[in-house]
């Protein structure tokens, strides 16, 4: 006796999941895989602060967003500009320095940094402890030079641009701000923040 004929649309036959077309099964599997990938990306934060979709164009939004880059509890964290007790103006210079090169703050103080790039090169202002600076430097190794990539503790400044970064300081005694554009930090483009 011959096998019953198969339907070309379903691939159904004896022992073949009768009634459900094969293409439905394929799309169901693809949907499950995509859903699992989305969960993994949400749980892991998408690989740090510099994953796809996390970079801004040259005229991008300057407000920090949560979830971009981890912060150390002792270093503090991003805050709303309306909470700032004071404003500190910082200038990035093509001589691979910041003006001023040292800033003092109080533990728990919220400060808005108004950072201006007066040079011709792209610079950035990245605030954090040594671990946060290293995390940012490692991420920068995978980003094209000059690409804007603002995050809660970092702003990228094109020539002539001014941006703000507001930070509530923790109790860490010494923090750093630096520029991690290629070779800038190594050339001495960093400053010190003393938390008293």
Backbone as a ProteinNet text record, in pm:
[ID]
protein_1_A
[PRIMARY]
XXXXXXXXXXXXXXXXXXXXXXXXXXXXXXXXXXXXXXXXXXXXXXXXXXXXXXXXXXXXXXXXXXXXXXXXXXXXXXXXXXXXXXXXXXXXXXXXXXXXXXXXXXXXXXXXXXXXXXXXXXXXXXXXXXXXXXXXXXXXXXXXXXXXXXXXXXXXXXXXXXXXXXXXXXXXXXXXXXXXXXXXXXXXXXXXXXXX
[TERTIARY]
83.1	0	87.3	51.4	131.9	105.7	209.7	193.7	91.9	16.5	-77.6	-1.1	-58.5	12.9	35	150.8	183	129.6	92.6	50.3	175.2	191.5	312.4	320.2	209.8	212	247.2	215	231	345.1	384.9	485.4	429.1	297.5	234.4	225.3	228.3	213.6	211.9	210.9	212.5	339.1	328.8	441.4	510.6	445.3	511.5	441.1	379.9	315.4	198.5	109.4	-4.4	-74.4	-112.7	-194	-115.2	16.1	92.7	193.1	179.7	273.5	418.1	511.4	653.9	701.7	656.7	701.8	658.5	546.7	502.7	600.7	644.1	741.8	872.9	918.1	1043.9	1034.3	924.4	908.5	893.6	831.6	818.4	955.9	1041	1176.6	1256.5	1247	1317.8	1269.2	1138.7	1082	1132.9	1142	1191.8	1338.1	1418.5	1560.2	1576.7	1500.9	1509.9	1466.3	1362.4	1316.5	1424.3	1490	1597.4	1714.7	1750	1857.7	1822.8	1698.3	1655.1	1666.9	1630.4	1641.3	1787.9	1875.7	2018.8	2072.7	2037.4	2084.3	2033.5	1908.8	1853.3	1921	1945.2	2005.4	2150.4	2224.2	2366.8	2394.3	2296.8	2320	2376	2373	2416.5	2565.9	2646.8	2791.2	2854.2	2797.9	2861	2801.7	2874.9	2822.4	2837.7	2891.8	2919.7	2870	2754	2696.6	2621.5	2569	2493.7	2374.8	2346.6	2234	2261.7	2382.6	2413.6	2502.7	2529.6	2612.5	2525.8	2570.9	2496.6	2572.2	2499.4	2564.1	2625.7	2694.7	2764.7	2670.8	2547.2	2451.9	2357.7	2400.5	2312.6	2274.9	2180.8	2131	2243.3	2252.7	2359.4	2314.3	2187.1	2139.9	2182.1	2235.2	2276.2	2156.6	2177.1	2072.2	2116.9	2022.8	2060	2093.2	2178.4	2206.5	2319	2384.6	2490.3	2618.5	2660.6	2787.3	2775.3	2834.4	2823.6	2903.4	2860.7	2933.1	2963.8	3072.8	3109.2	3036.5	2985.4	2907.9	2987.8	3116.3	3198.9	3226.6	3220.3	3246.4	3124.4	3006.9	2884.1	2816	2736	2664.6	2600.1	2542.4	2480.3	2362.8	2338.5	2229	2163.4	2047.7	1977	2040.8	2051.9	2116	2044.4	1916	1843	1886.6	1955.4	2002.5	2141.5	2207.2	2345.7	2356.6	2451.1	2479	2566.1	2643.7	2730.1	2765.5	2823.3	2867.1	3017.9	3086.6	3230.2	3254	3320.7	3353.2	3487	3487.8	3608.3	3629.2	3754.2	3788.5	3883.8	3857.4	3949.8	4039.4	4167.4	4265	4340.2	4377.8	4453.8	4595.1	4639.1	4768.5	4759.8	4646.2	4619	4612.4	4543.2	4520.8	4377.5	4336.8	4210.2	4242.1	4154.9	4165.8	4038.3	4036.6	4148.8	4192	4308.2	4359.9	4327.6	4277.3	4239	4110.7	4021.6	3894	3870.5	3819.2	3782.9	3631.6	3574.3	3430.7	3410.8	3290	3255.4	3185.7	3204.4	3133.5	2983.7	2911.1	2767	2724.5	2818.7	2786.2	2747.2	2652.3	2613.5	2667	2741.4	2808.5	2772.9	2744.3	2728.4	2858.1	2917.9	3037.6	2993.5	3032.1	3004.3	3136.7	3144.1	3269.7	3266.2	3370.2	3379.1	3506.4	3493	3608.4	3650.5	3760.9	3811.5	3913.3	3944.3	4045.1	3985.7	4072.2	4031.6	4001.6	4059.4	4040	3914	3860.5	3750.8	3810.1	3742.7	3785.1	3666.1	3693.3	3585.2	3618.4	3515.3	3527.6	3462.5	3546.1	3498.5	3535.5	3435.4	3453.7	3441.7	3530.3	3519.3	3644.5	3634.9	3751.6	3838.3	3946.6	4040.1	3971.8	3883.7	3815.3	3722	3650.9	3560.1	3638.7	3752.8	3836.2	3886.9	3929	3978.2	3866.4	3746.2	3631.5	3601.6	3605.5	3577.6	3687.8	3813.4	3925.4	3914.2	3877.6	3861.7	3750.7	3639.4	3527.6	3566.9	3645.5	3688	3774.8	3841.7	3926.1	3845.6	3711.8	3625.6	3539.2	3565.3	3484	3571.6	3523.3	3601.9	3635.1	3755.3	3800.2	3702.4	3669.4	3584.3	3436.2	3395.9	3253.6	3194.3	3082.4	3016.6	2957.9	2971.3	2924.1	2895.1	2812.7	2780.6	2719.8	2754.8	2701.5	2689.1	2639.2	2617.5	2742	2859.7	2980.6	3076.6	3027.2	3116.1	3041.4	3104.2	3051.3	3162.8	3127.4	3220	3190.3	3296.9	3280.8	3350.4	3271.5	3328.5	3389.7	3464.2	3528.2	3426.1	3454.7	3369.9	3244.5	3224	3101.3	3111.3	2996.6	2985.3	2875.4	2903.7	2805.4	2814.2	2709.4	2703.8	2698.7	2759	2752	2732.2	2625.6	2596.7	2621.5	2693.2	2736.8	2715.9	2661.6	2651.4	2765.9	2857.6	2976.9	2948.4	3017.4	3010.6	3119.4	3181.2	3282.4	3423.9	3443	3576.4	3666.4	3785.9	3876.5	3932.5	3958.4	4016.7	3950.8	3906.9	3853.2	3934.1	3905.4	3977.6	3878.8	3913.7	3843	3947.5	3909.7	4007.8	3944.7	4030.9	3990.7	4050	3964	4008.8	4001.8	4002.7	4021.8	4161	4186.8	4315	4436.8	4516.5	4643.7	4631.5	4511.2	4497.9	4528.7	4471.5	4493.6	4640.6	4700.6	4841.8	4931.2	4884.9	4962.6	4944.3	4864.5	4848.2	4715.5	4618.6	4491.3	4399.4	4426.3	4343.5	4364.4	4263.6	4269	4222.6	4237.7	4207.2	4096.2	4005.9	3899.7	3923.4	3940.2	3957.3	3823.2	3776.3	3649.7	3683.3	3638.5	3671.6	3549.2
-117.7	0	123.7	220.9	342.1	438.2	520	624.4	726.3	786.4	890.5	1008.8	1078.9	1190.5	1303.3	1372.6	1486.6	1613.4	1702.7	1834.3	1919.4	1982	2061.1	2183.1	2234.8	2354.7	2324.8	2205.5	2180.8	2087.1	2005.2	1904.9	1797.8	1797	1703.6	1566.6	1471.1	1332.5	1253	1124	1047.8	1079.6	1095.9	1123.2	1256.5	1353.9	1479.2	1599.5	1593.7	1708.9	1755.9	1666.8	1694.4	1822.2	1899.4	2017.6	2146.4	2145.4	2269.2	2280.5	2382.4	2398.4	2414.6	2364.2	2369	2512.6	2603.3	2743.4	2808	2766.1	2818.5	2774.9	2647.7	2597.9	2674.8	2700.8	2773.3	2914.3	2983.9	3118.9	3117.7	3015.1	3004	2988.4	2905.9	2885.9	3016	3083.7	3211.4	3312.9	3319.2	3411.1	3382.5	3254.8	3216.2	3255.5	3230.3	3267.1	3417.9	3496.2	3642.7	3691.7	3631.1	3670.2	3640.6	3525.1	3491.5	3588	3625	3722	3857.7	3900.5	4028.2	4024.6	3913	3900.1	3907.4	3838	3840.6	3982.8	4056.8	4194.3	4282	4267.7	4348.2	4316	4188.2	4147.7	4191.1	4179.1	4212.4	4358	4434.9	4575.8	4595.4	4493.3	4508.1	4522.3	4474.3	4476.7	4605.8	4674.7	4794.9	4919.5	5026.3	5155.9	5193.5	5107.1	5148.8	5049.6	4992.2	4897.1	4966	4887.7	4944.6	5025.2	5135.5	5217.3	5308.9	5308.2	5389.6	5507.3	5528.8	5640.8	5751.3	5871.9	5987.5	6054.2	6121.2	6200	6324	6401.6	6519.3	6615.5	6623.8	6713.7	6640.1	6524.9	6441	6501.4	6436.8	6478.5	6473.1	6574.1	6577.9	6530	6502.5	6457.5	6313.7	6282.8	6145.7	6052.9	5930.7	5829.8	5720.4	5659.7	5553.4	5427.8	5345.2	5214.6	5209.4	5317.2	5311.5	5254.8	5304.4	5260.7	5248.6	5143.7	5124.8	5230.6	5261	5354.2	5285.5	5323.4	5268.9	5347.4	5278.7	5344.5	5454.8	5432.1	5532.4	5652.8	5634.7	5744.5	5833.4	5784.2	5860.1	5819.3	5910.9	5878.1	5999.9	5982.5	6094.6	6150.6	6278.6	6345.7	6445	6494.6	6595.2	6731.9	6811.8	6943.3	7033.4	7013.1	7097	7069.7	6958.9	6924.5	6979.6	7038.5	7083.3	7201.4	7190.8	7299.1	7406.4	7365.1	7461.8	7411.6	7503.6	7475.2	7496.3	7403.8	7415.9	7416.8	7522.2	7531.2	7462.2	7376.9	7303.6	7326.4	7348.2	7369.1	7259.2	7199.7	7102.1	7176.7	7146.5	7216.5	7118.2	7163.4	7077.8	7050.3	7118.7	7090.4	6964.3	6891.5	6767.3	6792.7	6900.7	6934	6981.8	6983	7042.4	7167.2	7263.7	7383.1	7393.2	7377.7	7352.8	7205.5	7180.5	7043	6975	7052.8	6997.3	7065	6982.9	7032.9	6967.7	7044.3	6989.9	6995.4	6887.1	6879.8	6819.6	6831.2	6769.7	6636.7	6542.3	6414.4	6442.5	6381.1	6400.2	6521.9	6605.8	6727.4	6692.1	6768.8	6753.8	6874.1	6846.5	6950.4	6932.7	7042.8	7040.6	7091.4	7008.5	7047.2	7099	7221.3	7280.5	7274.7	7184.3	7153.5	7211.1	7287.3	7350.7	7305	7267.2	7230.4	7352.4	7415	7532.1	7492.8	7364.2	7318.5	7282.4	7230.4	7187.9	7038.3	6963.7	6818.6	6785	6666.2	6614.7	6574.6	6612.9	6575.5	6519.3	6465	6419.3	6447.9	6443.2	6462.2	6340.3	6251.1	6128.7	6133.2	6121.4	6133.1	5995.9	5964.3	5837.9	5800.1	5688.3	5635.8	5560.5	5501.2	5433.6	5321.5	5245.1	5134	5186.3	5294.5	5351.9	5409	5470.5	5523.8	5409.7	5299.9	5185.6	5123	5112.2	5056.7	5141.5	5273.4	5362.4	5352.5	5347	5334.3	5205.4	5095.9	4967.9	4976.3	5039.9	5054.4	5143.4	5246.5	5339.6	5271.4	5163.8	5092.6	5036.7	5027.5	4970.3	5074	5201.1	5308.7	5391.3	5425	5509.2	5644.1	5692.2	5819.5	5931.3	6013.2	6129.9	6101.3	5975.3	5942.7	5981.4	6053.6	6095	5974	5970	5854.9	5894.4	5993.5	6040.1	5928.4	5926.8	5830.8	5902.6	5837.7	5908.8	5974.7	5919.8	5978.8	6033.8	6054.9	6099.8	6178.3	6286.2	6360.3	6377.9	6366.2	6389	6526	6603.1	6740.4	6761.2	6799.4	6838	6977.6	7020	7151.3	7261.6	7344.8	7457.3	7422.6	7297.2	7253.3	7264.1	7289.8	7292.7	7195.6	7113.8	7019.9	7020.5	6968	6960.3	6815.4	6792.1	6662.9	6692.3	6639.1	6662	6533.2	6545.9	6429.4	6452.3	6352.2	6353.4	6266.9	6328.8	6259.1	6171.9	6058.3	5967.8	6005.1	5902.3	5927.4	5889.9	5858.5	5825.6	5947.7	5928.8	6040.9	6106.8	6030.2	6087.8	6026	6111	6068.2	6136.6	6100.3	6156.9	6195.5	6294.5	6320.2	6314.9	6258.2	6238.2	6235.6	6241.8	6231.3	6102.2	6016.1	5887.3	5879.7	5994.9	5992.6	5935.1	5874.4	5805.5	5890	5835.7	5889.9	6014.3	6066.6	6187.9	6160.9	6056.6	6027.5	5997.6	5919.1	5884.4	6008.2	6110.6	6234.3	6326.6	6284.1	6362.5	6435	6403.2	6473.8	6411.6	6447.7	6405.1	6503.3	6509.8	6596.6	6520.8	6582.5	6515.5	6585.6	6505.5	6557.4	6501.4	6591.4	6550.5	6565	6454.8	6454.6	6461.8	6569.1	6589.2	6566.8
0	0	0	-78	-93.8	20.9	52	154.6	106.2	202	160.8	102.5	5.9	-56.2	43.7	28.4	113	50.5	137.9	90.6	70.6	-45.8	-68.4	22.8	75.8	158.9	303.8	353.3	496.6	527.6	433.1	462.6	554.4	568.8	661.6	599	677.1	639.7	767.7	759.7	883	961.7	1093.5	1182.9	1153.8	1097.4	1063.1	1123.6	1237.2	1298.5	1216.6	1189.5	1103.7	1142.4	1043.7	1065.2	1079.7	1109	1125.4	1012.1	931.2	819.6	869.1	792.8	827.5	843.1	758.8	767.2	898.5	957.1	1086.7	1194.4	1187.7	1284.6	1274.4	1153.3	1132.9	1192.1	1162.9	1216.9	1368.9	1423.3	1569.3	1633.6	1574.5	1627	1617.3	1503.9	1487.1	1591.2	1613.3	1712.6	1852.2	1888.7	2020.7	2035.9	1933	1937.6	1951.8	1876.5	1886.4	2023.4	2078.5	2212.5	2316.4	2306	2398.9	2385.6	2262.6	2241.5	2302.5	2287.3	2345.2	2496.7	2559	2704.6	2746.4	2673.7	2705.9	2696	2591.9	2574.7	2688.3	2727	2836.7	2968.8	2994.9	3122	3130.5	3021.9	3025.2	2994.4	2957.5	2925.3	2786.5	2704.5	2566.1	2549.9	2645.9	2628.5	2673.6	2771.1	2823.2	2763.8	2777.8	2741.5	2597.1	2513.6	2377.1	2275.1	2300.7	2207.4	2096.4	2001	1890.8	1941.7	1877.2	1914	2031.8	2082.9	2199.2	2164.8	2039.9	1998.9	1942.4	1965.1	1919	1806.6	1720.9	1617.1	1678	1598.5	1648.4	1717.8	1676.9	1741.3	1834.4	1886.7	1967	2100.2	2163.5	2293.6	2396.3	2480	2579.3	2715.7	2734	2864.3	2887.1	3007	3032.1	3039	2992.9	2998.1	3092	3159.8	3251.6	3173.5	3234.4	3178.4	3077.8	3047.4	2947.3	3002.9	3114	3166.6	3316.6	3370.6	3513.6	3587.3	3708.2	3792.2	3923.6	3986	4115.2	4223.1	4324.6	4430.4	4497.3	4524.1	4589.4	4502.5	4370.9	4277.5	4260.9	4297.9	4279.4	4151.6	4095.3	3973.1	3911.1	3792.8	3721.7	3801.7	3783.4	3852.9	3758.4	3798.8	3721	3746.1	3642.1	3653.5	3754.1	3775.9	3872.2	4015.6	4039.2	4173	4202.5	4103	4119.3	4214.3	4307.7	4402.3	4338	4238.1	4169.1	4029.7	3953.1	3816.6	3809	3742.8	3721.4	3571.5	3522.5	3379.8	3354.5	3251	3212	3063.1	3024.5	2884.3	2839.6	2720.7	2662.2	2564.5	2570.5	2487.7	2398.9	2280.4	2188.4	2238.5	2342.9	2404.5	2491.4	2478.4	2552.3	2702.4	2737.3	2878.1	2897.5	3022.3	3063.6	3144.6	3138.4	3221.1	3302.1	3432.3	3523	3519.8	3576.9	3581.2	3713.4	3811.5	3942.4	3990.3	4047.8	4100.5	4236.3	4331.1	4462.2	4478.7	4532.5	4559	4698.2	4748.8	4877.8	4853.6	4945.5	4937.3	4938	4846.2	4836.3	4755.8	4715.4	4639.6	4495.9	4441.6	4302	4225.5	4119.2	4040.9	3894.3	3827	3681.5	3620.4	3535.4	3462.5	3326.6	3293.9	3163.7	3088.3	2992.3	2924.8	2783.8	2748.6	2617.4	2548	2422.4	2340.7	2260	2300.2	2227.4	2121.7	2113	2017.4	1882.8	1797.7	1664.3	1659.9	1753.9	1759	1839.2	1816.8	1898.3	2033	2140.7	2275.9	2350.2	2468.1	2553	2698.9	2779.4	2923.8	2985.9	3040.8	3103.4	3250.5	3335.8	3480.2	3543.7	3639.5	3710.4	3784.6	3856.6	3925.3	3823.9	3871.1	3780.2	3701.9	3768.7	3701	3591.5	3618.8	3518.8	3400.9	3428.8	3320.9	3232	3294.6	3216.4	3135.3	3194.5	3122.5	2999.1	3016	2903.2	2797.7	2841.7	2747.2	2666.6	2733	2662.5	2558.9	2594.3	2500.9	2383.4	2411.2	2305.7	2200.3	2237.3	2141.6	2025.3	2042	1938.5	1868.9	1894	1836.5	1742.2	1624.4	1534.4	1600	1577.4	1634.9	1599.5	1698.5	1677.2	1679.9	1692.8	1694.2	1829.1	1826.9	1950.2	2020.5	2151.9	2228	2372.3	2392	2525.9	2609.3	2736.9	2832.8	2966.7	3070.5	3196	3255	3228.1	3285.4	3179.8	3057.6	2951.2	2844.2	2796.9	2682.5	2580.4	2453.8	2343.5	2286.2	2262.3	2215.7	2082.2	1984.5	1855.9	1871.2	1774.7	1773.2	1802.6	1904.5	1939.4	2018.5	2051.8	2116.6	2269.3	2332.9	2479	2520.4	2620.7	2675	2826.5	2887.2	3033.2	3079.2	3195.5	3261.6	3410.3	3468.8	3610	3686.8	3799.5	3875.9	4025.7	4093.2	4239.4	4291.4	4365	4411.1	4531.2	4536.2	4650.5	4749	4808	4910	4867.5	4740.3	4691.6	4703.2	4755.3	4783.9	4658.6	4553.5	4432.1	4309	4219.3	4090.3	3982	3859.3	3746.6	3638.3	3558.9	3434.5	3325.8	3212.4	3107.4	2970.6	2870.9	2731.3	2676.8	2623.9	2572	2419.9	2354.2	2209.6	2185.5	2069.7	2048.1	2086.1	2176.6	2224.2	2312.8	2337.7	2418.7	2566.6	2622.6	2764.6	2790.4	2700.4	2715	2705.5	2634.8	2620	2740.5	2838.1	2959.2	2971.4	2886.6	2891.1	2995.4	3119.4	3232.2	3347	3432.5	3549	3671	3787.5	3912.8	3988	4045.7	4131.7	4270.8	4368	4506.7	4577.2	4636.4	4709.8	4858.7	4923.9	5066.5	5152.1
[MASK]
++++++++++++++++++++++++++++++++++++++++++++++++++++++++++++++++++++++++++++++++++++++++++++++++++++++++++++++++++++++++++++++++++++++++++++++++++++++++++++++++++++++++++++++++++++++++++++++++++++

